[in-house]
Amino acid sequence: MIGEVPDVEAGQGFSTRRLAHEAGVHRPLQAGICGTKKTGAESIVVSGGYKDDEDYGDVIVYTGHGGQDGAGNQVSDQSLEDSGNAALVTSYLEGLPVRVLRGYQGHTPYAPATGYRYDGLYRVTSYGSKLGIDGFLIWQFRLEAYDGTPTPTTQQPELPGAPVEPESTSVPGNESPERITSTVQRIVRSNAVKRQVKAWHDNRCQVCNVRIEVPGGSYSEGAHIRALGSPHNGPDTTSNVLCLCPNCHVMLDAGAIVIEDDLTVIRGGQPAGALRTHPQHAIDLECVRHHRERWRQ
């Protein structure tokens, strides 16, 4: 299950992982990541299992799974093929929320004093690879709390050497920046309707035909033709959604791209080819006309 669990509030404690499992917050009794590449990550546990983890409360730098020995040492490289890591990549690509459970073993001031604590929904905002403390390749995922997710309480005094999220100064820059292979995402809303349209088109833009390949998968955005909400009140249906690359999404939303009734794409006032279609993906021409009238010059 992706998202909130009924009857469980952020800040709720569990004395054992089994109780968290029974509540549906984090189903595995041992694994730190719950999910698959197909569905995305349901939840993670932050419990000090990896040396390279960093916990700033509403921001977590979470080390992926794999490559450890029984003593907690990294002894081989991690891979995005690991199901847990692949699940977090899908959460990033699809904009899916991830439940965060913190355990008492975490060596940060945000760890609970005992047991485990559910700390609400976070989103994966970027991910990348680097050499970890033990000298092997690791994958790390930056998670940020959703608006409305309370900052976790500090149950312990801050430990010496505990990580501190760097604050901005009046002089920008860093003479020795850390180098990390990274992919950054524009935050977008995602739901089952958008996921279906993106699956039909295999993440290939219907306007420019670009398919953006990233480590672990591909990326596209579901774009509503007729905007949702007042005053446009477009339907949240597959016939009102296109699979687009980020550039074409921005142009559609800003009126730089409009579509004719015969599905000819007009970009910058000039015909730019036909909208690519799929047999299962009908396009609502009323939504197309509404969008075109909105941006008529």
C-alpha positions as CSV (number, residue, x, y, z in Angstrom):
1,M,0.0,0.0,0.0
2,I,1.4,3.4,-1.0
3,G,0.7,6.4,1.1
4,E,-0.9,6.8,4.5
5,V,-2.1,3.9,6.6
6,P,-5.6,4.2,8.1
7,D,-5.7,5.0,11.8
8,V,-1.9,5.6,12.0
9,E,-0.7,9.2,12.7
10,A,2.8,10.6,12.3
11,G,4.6,10.4,15.6
12,Q,3.0,7.1,16.6
13,G,5.4,4.7,18.4
14,F,5.8,1.0,18.1
15,S,7.8,-1.0,20.7
16,T,8.8,-3.6,18.1
17,R,9.1,-3.9,14.3
18,R,6.5,-6.7,14.4
19,L,3.9,-4.2,15.8
20,A,4.8,-1.8,13.0
21,H,4.3,-4.7,10.6
22,E,0.9,-5.6,12.1
23,A,-0.2,-1.9,11.8
24,G,0.8,-1.9,8.1
25,V,3.4,0.8,8.4
26,H,6.4,-1.3,7.4
27,R,5.6,-4.9,6.4
28,P,9.1,-6.6,6.3
29,L,10.4,-7.7,9.7
30,Q,14.0,-7.3,8.6
31,A,14.5,-5.5,5.3
32,G,14.8,-1.8,5.5
33,I,13.0,-1.1,2.2
34,C,9.5,-2.4,1.4
35,G,8.5,-2.3,-2.3
36,T,9.3,-3.4,-5.8
37,K,10.4,-1.8,-9.0
38,K,6.9,-2.1,-10.4
39,T,5.0,-0.6,-7.4
40,G,7.6,1.7,-5.9
41,A,8.7,1.8,-2.3
42,E,5.9,1.7,0.3
43,S,8.2,2.4,3.3
44,I,11.7,2.5,4.6
45,V,13.3,2.1,8.1
46,V,15.9,4.6,9.2
47,S,17.8,2.7,11.9
48,G,21.5,3.3,11.6
49,G,22.1,0.2,9.4
50,Y,24.4,2.0,6.9
51,K,27.3,4.2,7.9
52,D,26.7,6.7,5.1
53,D,23.1,7.6,6.2
54,E,22.4,11.2,7.1
55,D,19.4,12.3,9.0
56,Y,18.4,16.0,9.3
57,G,14.8,15.5,10.5
58,D,12.7,16.7,7.5
59,V,15.5,15.6,5.1
60,I,17.0,12.1,5.0
61,V,20.0,11.0,2.9
62,Y,19.2,7.2,2.8
63,T,21.7,4.6,1.7
64,G,20.3,1.9,-0.5
65,H,20.3,-1.8,0.2
66,G,23.1,-4.4,-0.5
67,G,26.8,-5.1,-0.3
68,Q,27.1,-5.5,3.5
69,D,28.5,-8.3,5.6
70,G,26.9,-9.4,8.8
71,A,28.8,-6.8,10.9
72,G,27.5,-3.8,9.0
73,N,30.5,-3.2,6.8
74,Q,30.2,-2.5,3.1
75,V,32.2,-5.2,1.3
76,S,30.9,-4.9,-2.3
77,D,29.2,-2.4,-4.6
78,Q,25.5,-1.7,-4.5
79,S,23.3,-2.0,-7.6
80,L,20.1,-0.4,-8.7
81,E,19.0,-3.9,-9.8
82,D,18.4,-4.7,-6.1
83,S,14.6,-4.7,-5.7
84,G,14.6,-2.3,-2.8
85,N,16.8,0.2,-4.6
86,A,14.8,-0.2,-7.8
87,A,11.6,0.5,-5.7
88,L,13.0,3.8,-4.5
89,V,14.0,4.8,-8.1
90,T,10.4,4.1,-9.1
91,S,9.1,6.3,-6.2
92,Y,11.3,9.1,-7.5
93,L,10.3,8.7,-11.2
94,E,6.6,8.5,-10.4
95,G,6.5,11.0,-7.5
96,L,5.1,8.5,-5.1
97,P,5.1,9.0,-1.3
98,V,7.2,6.8,1.0
99,R,6.4,6.1,4.6
100,V,9.3,6.6,7.0
101,L,9.8,4.6,10.2
102,R,12.7,5.6,12.5
103,G,14.3,3.1,14.9
104,Y,16.1,3.5,18.2
105,Q,19.3,2.2,16.6
106,G,19.8,5.4,14.5
107,H,22.7,7.5,15.7
108,T,21.0,10.8,15.3
109,P,19.0,13.1,17.6
110,Y,15.8,12.2,15.6
111,A,15.9,8.6,16.5
112,P,13.4,7.5,19.2
113,A,14.8,6.7,22.6
114,T,13.2,3.2,22.4
115,G,11.4,1.1,19.8
116,Y,10.2,2.6,16.5
117,R,8.3,5.7,15.4
118,Y,6.3,6.4,12.3
119,D,7.3,9.8,11.0
120,G,4.9,10.4,8.1
121,L,5.3,10.7,4.3
122,Y,8.4,11.7,2.5
123,R,9.2,12.0,-1.2
124,V,12.4,10.9,-3.0
125,T,13.7,14.2,-4.6
126,S,17.0,13.0,-6.0
127,Y,19.3,10.0,-6.0
128,G,22.9,9.2,-7.0
129,S,25.9,7.0,-6.5
130,K,29.2,7.7,-4.8
131,L,32.0,5.8,-3.0
132,G,30.9,5.2,0.6
133,I,32.9,5.4,3.8
134,D,34.1,1.8,3.3
135,G,35.3,2.5,-0.3
136,F,32.6,0.7,-2.3
137,L,30.0,2.2,-4.6
138,I,26.7,3.0,-2.8
139,W,23.4,4.5,-4.0
140,Q,21.9,7.2,-1.9
141,F,18.4,8.6,-2.0
142,R,17.4,12.1,-0.7
143,L,14.0,12.1,0.9
144,E,12.2,15.3,1.9
145,A,9.1,15.4,4.2
146,Y,5.8,16.4,2.5
147,D,4.3,19.7,3.5
148,G,2.1,19.0,6.5
149,T,4.4,16.2,7.7
150,P,5.5,17.3,11.2
151,T,9.3,17.5,11.8
152,P,10.2,14.5,14.0
153,T,10.7,15.3,17.7
154,T,14.2,15.1,19.1
155,Q,14.2,12.3,21.7
156,Q,17.9,12.4,22.5
157,P,20.4,15.2,23.1
158,E,22.4,15.9,20.0
159,L,25.3,13.5,19.8
160,P,28.9,14.8,19.2
161,G,29.6,14.6,15.5
162,A,25.9,14.2,14.5
163,P,25.3,15.5,11.1
164,V,24.0,19.1,10.7
165,E,22.2,20.2,7.6
166,P,24.3,23.0,6.2
167,E,22.7,26.4,6.2
168,S,23.1,29.0,3.5
169,T,25.6,31.9,4.0
170,S,25.8,35.3,2.4
171,V,28.7,34.0,0.3
172,P,27.5,31.2,-2.0
173,G,29.7,28.4,-3.2
174,N,31.9,25.5,-2.0
175,E,35.6,25.3,-2.8
176,S,35.6,21.5,-2.4
177,P,32.1,20.3,-3.4
178,E,31.4,16.6,-3.0
179,R,31.1,14.9,-6.4
180,I,28.2,12.6,-6.9
181,T,26.4,11.2,-9.9
182,S,22.9,12.5,-9.5
183,T,19.5,12.9,-11.1
184,V,17.3,15.7,-10.1
185,Q,13.5,15.7,-10.6
186,R,11.0,18.5,-11.0
187,I,8.3,17.6,-8.4
188,V,5.1,16.6,-10.1
189,R,1.9,15.1,-8.8
190,S,1.3,11.5,-9.8
191,N,-1.7,9.2,-9.6
192,A,-3.0,6.1,-11.2
193,V,-4.4,7.9,-14.2
194,K,-1.1,9.5,-15.1
195,R,0.8,6.2,-14.5
196,Q,-1.5,4.4,-16.9
197,V,-1.0,7.0,-19.7
198,K,2.8,6.9,-19.1
199,A,2.8,3.1,-19.2
200,W,0.8,3.1,-22.6
201,H,3.5,5.3,-24.1
202,D,6.5,3.7,-22.3
203,N,7.5,7.1,-21.0
204,R,8.0,8.5,-24.6
205,C,6.9,12.1,-25.1
206,Q,3.8,12.3,-27.4
207,V,5.0,15.6,-28.8
208,C,8.8,15.3,-29.4
209,N,9.2,11.5,-29.1
210,V,12.0,11.9,-26.5
211,R,12.3,9.1,-23.9
212,I,14.5,10.3,-21.0
213,E,16.7,7.4,-19.8
214,V,18.0,7.7,-16.2
215,P,19.9,5.1,-14.0
216,G,17.3,2.5,-13.1
217,G,14.6,3.4,-15.5
218,S,13.0,6.2,-17.7
219,Y,11.2,9.4,-16.9
220,S,8.2,11.2,-18.3
221,E,5.4,13.4,-16.9
222,G,1.7,13.1,-17.1
223,A,0.2,16.4,-18.2
224,H,-3.4,17.4,-18.0
225,I,-4.6,19.0,-21.3
226,R,-7.5,20.9,-19.6
227,A,-6.2,22.0,-16.2
228,L,-7.8,20.6,-13.0
229,G,-9.6,22.8,-10.5
230,S,-11.3,26.2,-10.9
231,P,-11.8,27.9,-13.3
232,H,-10.9,25.2,-15.8
233,N,-12.4,22.1,-14.0
234,G,-10.8,19.5,-16.3
235,P,-11.5,15.8,-15.7
236,D,-8.9,13.6,-14.1
237,T,-9.2,10.9,-16.8
238,T,-6.7,9.3,-19.1
239,S,-8.4,11.1,-22.1
240,N,-7.4,14.4,-20.6
241,V,-3.7,13.4,-19.9
242,L,-0.7,13.3,-22.2
243,C,2.6,11.6,-21.7
244,L,5.2,14.4,-22.1
245,C,8.9,15.2,-21.4
246,P,9.4,18.0,-18.9
247,N,10.1,20.6,-21.7
248,C,6.9,19.8,-23.6
249,H,5.0,19.7,-20.3
250,V,6.1,23.2,-19.5
251,M,5.2,24.4,-23.0
252,L,1.8,22.8,-22.9
253,D,1.0,24.4,-19.5
254,A,2.2,27.8,-20.7
255,G,0.4,27.8,-24.0
256,A,3.5,27.5,-26.2
257,I,2.1,24.2,-27.4
258,V,-1.6,23.8,-28.4
259,I,-3.2,21.0,-30.3
260,E,-5.7,21.1,-33.2
261,D,-8.7,18.9,-33.5
262,D,-6.9,16.6,-36.0
263,L,-4.1,16.3,-33.3
264,T,-1.6,18.5,-35.2
265,V,0.8,20.0,-32.6
266,I,1.2,23.8,-33.0
267,R,4.4,25.0,-31.4
268,G,5.3,28.6,-31.4
269,G,2.5,29.3,-33.8
270,Q,3.8,26.8,-36.4
271,P,2.7,23.2,-37.1
272,A,5.2,20.8,-35.5
273,G,3.9,17.4,-36.6
274,A,1.1,15.1,-35.3
275,L,0.6,14.1,-31.7
276,R,1.7,10.5,-31.3
277,T,-1.2,8.3,-30.2
278,H,-1.8,4.8,-28.8
279,P,-4.7,2.5,-29.6
280,Q,-5.9,2.4,-26.0
281,H,-5.4,6.1,-25.3
282,A,-8.3,8.2,-26.6
283,I,-7.9,12.0,-26.5
284,D,-10.8,14.1,-25.3
285,L,-11.2,16.7,-28.1
286,E,-13.4,18.9,-25.8
287,C,-10.4,19.2,-23.5
288,V,-8.1,19.9,-26.5
289,R,-10.4,22.7,-27.6
290,H,-10.7,24.2,-24.1
291,H,-6.9,24.3,-23.8
292,R,-6.6,25.9,-27.3
293,E,-9.2,28.6,-26.6
294,R,-7.5,29.4,-23.3
295,W,-4.3,30.3,-25.1
296,R,-5.8,31.8,-28.3
297,Q,-3.9,35.0,-29.2
